[in-house]
Amino acid sequence: MRSALALARRGLGTVWPNPTVGCVLVRDDLNGQIVGRGWTQVHGRPHAETEALVRAGDLAQGATAYVTLEPCDHEGETPPCSVALIEAGIKRCVIALEDPDPRVSGAGIQRLRDAGIMTETGLCREDARTLNAGFLMRITQGRPLFTLKTATTLDGRVATARGNSKWITGAPARAFAHGLRADHDAILIGIGTALADDPALTCRLPGMEDRSPVRIVADSSLRLSPESQLAQTARSVPTWVVTMVGCDKVRRTALESLGVTVIEAEAGEDNRPDLTWFAAELGRRGLTRVLVESGGDLAAAMVKADLIDRLAWFRSPKLIGGDGRGAVAAFGIDAVAEAPTFARDSLSEAGDDILETYRRASW
């Protein structure tokens, strides 16, 4: 099952709105030989089980299938994976996690059992749940999982008072950050970051240039320039701009002519896009994992709206001081007891820097 989970991780960032799934076929009568491996392919098809069965061929007969998520049981672009496993003649199926999608939700497991296949669930369940947390959140809560990524000094600063931030962290940490981009469906920034840095927001790791996610700019006044890198490359890397209902039509037309998707959002209390509506809209559009690389204002707004589920926090062995710019702006905390709390998942070195990852304490 751990091998199947490792295979499933290959699909992160490329299979939305589908979950990423891994499947390993084992023949116990051949001394535990693995006869087929598969994982969800780009854009979600073919599914992991289909890939593994194709690779196994006739050796799938009598095999045990280890699958990280309940096999689908509904007709879509391809036949149900539960049916494919039955027709291949597997004798046993071990499933890490049940699929809460109403189209599946236990039906795949029941079909396998009705066919006389010994079916077990729960092996490495928490690992599978963590891996597909974004998909599960979209199905159960209607929105993607949001990870706030930031790079700060030891005293929590992302830039000097004048805005200089190159470079807070070293090259190894920056390369790791590009890896984070590759396994997310989208990157979200605020218009302040877009105007100040004119970023490309692509994955620039050698050999992974095609893994660049959707780029999203929160831009309530539609200030993104048609001359920006984001607008100029929108036909090669999907770019969405979220603005207010009734935005400037001339600016909208100029951006759309370059391939930018403009989304008009409902207004929140501060006359900016309502973040709850915005999160649900991203879910409706199929996104499951969004990396937030914004400045302090949008980060604070996301925290205040209770939308930050994970943190990827790079720390550099530098100090800037109290006049530097903080990673998260004020969001109205009066008492420590009110502060959002996260549980640390990992701590690793990235050159001279440290990467800490956190998740919601309640997750």
ZAMARGU-4260 file (C-alpha; in steps of 0.2 Angstrom, whole numbers, plus 5000, padded with zeros to 4 digits):
<rodrens>
0) 5000/5000/5000 | 5014/5012/5004 | 5021/5009/4986 | 5003/5013/4979 | 5003/5029/4989
5) 5020/5034/4982 | 5013/5031/4965 | 4998/5041/4968 | 5009/5056/4973 | 5015/5057/4955
10) 4998/5064/4950 | 4997/5078/4962 | 4994/5094/4953 | 4989/5086/4936 | 4973/5076/4939
15) 4961/5089/4946 | 4946/5088/4948 | 4949/5070/4950 | 4958/5062/4965 | 4976/5055/4963
20) 4976/5036/4965 | 4989/5023/4965 | 4986/5004/4962 | 4998/4989/4964 | 4994/4972/4959
25) 5002/4957/4969 | 5002/4939/4965 | 5004/4930/4982 | 5006/4913/4973 | 5021/4920/4964
30) 5031/4924/4980 | 5022/4941/4982 | 5028/4947/4965 | 5021/4964/4959 | 5014/4961/4942
35) 5006/4978/4939 | 5008/4996/4944 | 4997/5011/4940 | 4993/5029/4945 | 4980/5042/4939
40) 4986/5050/4923 | 4986/5068/4918 | 4968/5076/4917 | 4962/5061/4927 | 4961/5048/4914
45) 4965/5033/4913 | 4963/5029/4931 | 4976/5020/4942 | 4967/5003/4942 | 4966/5003/4923
50) 4984/5007/4921 | 4989/4993/4933 | 4978/4980/4924 | 4985/4985/4907 | 5003/4982/4913
55) 4998/4966/4922 | 4989/4958/4907 | 4984/4940/4911 | 4994/4940/4927 | 4980/4951/4935
60) 4970/4934/4936 | 4971/4929/4955 | 4980/4945/4960 | 4977/4956/4976 | 4974/4974/4971
65) 4981/4987/4983 | 4972/5003/4979 | 4973/5020/4989 | 4955/5025/4986 | 4939/5016/4983
70) 4938/5011/4965 | 4925/5021/4956 | 4908/5013/4952 | 4900/5025/4940 | 4900/5026/4921
75) 4910/5041/4915 | 4922/5043/4901 | 4928/5026/4905 | 4919/5010/4913 | 4919/5009/4932
80) 4936/5003/4939 | 4926/4991/4951 | 4920/4982/4935 | 4937/4982/4927 | 4945/4973/4943
85) 4931/4960/4943 | 4932/4956/4925 | 4951/4955/4927 | 4949/4941/4939 | 4957/4948/4955
90) 4954/4938/4970 | 4956/4951/4984 | 4956/4970/4985 | 4964/4981/4999 | 4958/4999/4999
95) 4965/5012/5010 | 4951/5025/5010 | 4933/5025/5006 | 4928/5038/4992 | 4915/5051/4999
100) 4910/5056/4981 | 4891/5052/4981 | 4893/5043/4964 | 4904/5030/4973 | 4902/5031/4992
105) 4903/5013/4996 | 4896/5007/4980 | 4913/5001/4973 | 4917/4991/4988 | 4899/4983/4988
110) 4901/4978/4970 | 4917/4970/4973 | 4910/4960/4988 | 4895/4956/4979 | 4906/4948/4965
115) 4914/4937/4979 | 4930/4947/4980 | 4938/4948/4997 | 4938/4967/5001 | 4946/4975/5015
120) 4947/4994/5019 | 4957/5005/5031 | 4976/5000/5028 | 4986/5017/5028 | 4969/5026/5029
125) 4977/5042/5037 | 4991/5043/5024 | 4978/5041/5010 | 4967/5054/5018 | 4982/5066/5019
130) 4987/5063/5001 | 4970/5067/4994 | 4965/5080/5007 | 4961/5093/4993 | 4950/5081/4984
135) 4941/5076/5000 | 4938/5094/5005 | 4931/5099/4988 | 4919/5084/4989 | 4914/5087/5007
140) 4915/5106/5009 | 4914/5112/4991 | 4931/5121/4991 | 4949/5117/4988 | 4963/5115/5001
145) 4973/5130/5003 | 4992/5130/5008 | 5000/5146/5013 | 5018/5146/5007 | 5030/5160/5014
150) 5048/5163/5016 | 5054/5173/5031 | 5068/5178/5041 | 5070/5171/5059 | 5060/5186/5065
155) 5046/5183/5053 | 5050/5196/5040 | 5047/5194/5021 | 5055/5210/5015 | 5064/5225/5021
160) 5054/5241/5025 | 5058/5247/5007 | 5051/5230/5000 | 5067/5222/4996 | 5066/5203/4997
165) 5079/5195/4985 | 5084/5184/4992 | 5077/5179/5009 | 5081/5161/5006 | 5094/5152/4996
170) 5093/5142/4980 | 5089/5125/4987 | 5074/5133/4996 | 5068/5142/4980 | 5070/5125/4970
175) 5059/5116/4984 | 5046/5130/4982 | 5045/5127/4963 | 5042/5109/4968 | 5027/5114/4978
180) 5020/5123/4963 | 5021/5107/4953 | 5010/5097/4965 | 4997/5110/4966 | 4983/5114/4954
185) 4984/5132/4956 | 4994/5147/4963 | 4985/5162/4971 | 4993/5179/4973 | 4986/5196/4977
190) 4987/5211/4965 | 5000/5219/4976 | 5012/5205/4973 | 5008/5205/4954 | 5011/5224/4952
195) 5027/5224/4963 | 5036/5208/4957 | 5028/5205/4939 | 5030/5186/4943 | 5029/5172/4930
200) 5022/5160/4944 | 5028/5145/4934 | 5037/5129/4939 | 5055/5131/4932 | 5063/5115/4939
205) 5072/5106/4924 | 5061/5094/4916 | 5046/5100/4925 | 5042/5115/4916 | 5025/5107/4910
210) 5019/5106/4928 | 5015/5124/4930 | 4998/5126/4938 | 4984/5138/4935 | 4989/5156/4940
215) 4976/5166/4950 | 4976/5184/4954 | 4965/5192/4967 | 4962/5209/4959 | 4947/5218/4965
220) 4950/5234/4954 | 4956/5224/4939 | 4973/5233/4939 | 4983/5219/4931 | 4992/5226/4916
225) 4990/5218/4899 | 5009/5220/4898 | 5012/5209/4913 | 5021/5192/4912 | 5005/5184/4918
230) 4994/5192/4905 | 5007/5190/4891 | 5009/5171/4894 | 4990/5167/4898 | 4988/5157/4882
235) 5002/5145/4887 | 4999/5144/4906 | 4981/5146/4912 | 4978/5163/4921 | 4963/5168/4930
240) 4959/5185/4938 | 4946/5187/4951 | 4938/5204/4952 | 4922/5212/4957 | 4905/5211/4948
245) 4903/5226/4936 | 4922/5228/4933 | 4929/5240/4920 | 4924/5232/4903 | 4939/5239/4893
250) 4951/5232/4905 | 4942/5216/4905 | 4942/5215/4886 | 4960/5219/4885 | 4965/5204/4897
255) 4953/5192/4889 | 4960/5195/4872 | 4976/5189/4879 | 4968/5173/4885 | 4965/5178/4903
260) 4950/5171/4912 | 4941/5185/4921 | 4930/5180/4936 | 4918/5192/4943 | 4915/5189/4961
265) 4902/5194/4974 | 4907/5207/4986 | 4912/5204/5004 | 4910/5216/5019 | 4926/5226/5014
270) 4920/5229/4996 | 4932/5216/4990 | 4929/5199/4983 | 4920/5188/4996 | 4933/5175/5000
275) 4920/5162/5005 | 4911/5164/4988 | 4928/5164/4980 | 4934/5148/4988 | 4918/5139/4983
280) 4919/5146/4965 | 4937/5138/4964 | 4929/5122/4970 | 4915/5123/4957 | 4929/5125/4943
285) 4937/5109/4949 | 4952/5115/4959 | 4957/5104/4974 | 4974/5111/4979 | 4979/5129/4979
290) 4996/5136/4984 | 4994/5154/4992 | 5010/5164/4988 | 5003/5181/4992 | 5009/5196/5002
295) 5003/5199/5020 | 4986/5207/5016 | 4979/5193/5006 | 4987/5180/5018 | 4978/5189/5033
300) 4962/5189/5024 | 4963/5171/5020 | 4967/5167/5038 | 4953/5178/5045 | 4941/5169/5033
305) 4947/5152/5040 | 4953/5146/5023 | 4971/5142/5027 | 4972/5123/5029 | 4991/5120/5028
310) 5007/5130/5030 | 5024/5128/5020 | 5035/5140/5030 | 5053/5143/5024 | 5065/5151/5037
315) 5081/5159/5033 | 5095/5162/5046 | 5093/5181/5044 | 5086/5195/5054 | 5078/5211/5047
320) 5070/5219/5062 | 5054/5227/5067 | 5053/5239/5052 | 5053/5224/5040 | 5037/5218/5032
325) 5028/5204/5040 | 5022/5188/5032 | 5004/5190/5038 | 4996/5207/5041 | 4985/5211/5055
330) 4968/5201/5056 | 4961/5206/5072 | 4967/5195/5086 | 4966/5202/5103 | 4970/5186/5114
335) 4982/5172/5111 | 4968/5160/5114 | 4960/5167/5098 | 4975/5163/5087 | 4972/5149/5073
340) 4982/5134/5079 | 4992/5122/5067 | 5001/5106/5070 | 5018/5103/5063 | 5020/5089/5051
345) 5038/5090/5046 | 5054/5100/5048 | 5068/5098/5035 | 5084/5107/5029 | 5085/5116/5012
350) 5103/5122/5011 | 5105/5134/5025 | 5086/5137/5027 | 5073/5127/5036 | 5056/5121/5029
355) 5042/5118/5041 | 5026/5111/5036 | 5010/5112/5046 | 4992/5107/5045 | 4976/5113/5054
360) 4977/5106/5072 | 4959/5099/5069 | 4963/5090/5053
</rodrens>
